């Protein structure tokens, strides 16, 4: 199933010197879930495509907002 953010619980041993990070998360790009590019996909306008970094909306994946940033 496609979800842009995957999370897992890493193993930490009883003698690890640092406090454990209970849940680690990472981002997966949408192109991993597209087998091949279909003809006739919707497209952004040229100006919007240059701003977003892709011509096709299905491949657009914005960076997550940084906490504390407005």
Secondary structure, DSSP 8 states (H G I E B T S, - for coil): ---SEEEE-----TT-SS---S-EEEE--GGGG-SS--TT--B--HHHHHHHT-SBGGG-------TT--
